[in-house]
Amino acid sequence: MAQSFLTNTTPKGTYLTGVGLFFKTKDLGVNGADPLPILVQIRTMENGIPTNVGVPGAHKLIPASDVVTSTDATGETKVLFDEPVFLNGNTEYSIVLMTLSDQYEV
């Protein structure tokens, strides 16, 4: 899943420390298997489509146990990157979520 956004608050760019995500469901594991994590990335966009080019430092693997769920978007999962990442001004980026599980709903 991906969601695009535009960095238009400052023409020179901005620093991003993390993102807030809202999950309805998460992976619970099946038949005794450990729940699968979800990878959060910030990627560049080209012609309105996320590229395979990630912003350096803007990725985090989130264990299912750290994912907060709620049915009314009151529970936020805060994803903090290891260090602030720079995003160019007036540029379109995307938040990309990847997992091998089909149990996550965002």
TAVEN-V94476 format. One line per field, one symbol per residue. ss: DSSP state (@ for helix, = for strand, . for the rest). phi: phi as a letter, one per 40 degrees, with the letter a starting at -180 (. if undefined). psi: psi as a letter, one per 30 degrees, with the letter a starting at -180 (. if undefined). A space follows every 50 residues. Layout:
ss = ???
phi = ???
psi = ???
This chain:
ss = .======......========.=.=............=========..== ============.@@@..=.......===========...========.. ....=.
phi = .abcabcbcacchabbbibbbbbcbacbgbfgcccccbcbbbbcbafgbc cccccdgcaacbcdccccbacbgcbcccbbccadbcbccfbcbbcbbbac cbccbb
psi = kkkllkigfkffllkkfalkljkellkflkhflkkklkkklklllkhgkk agjlkkfikkjjkeffkkllfghfjkjkjklflkkkkklhkklkkkkklg kgfkk.
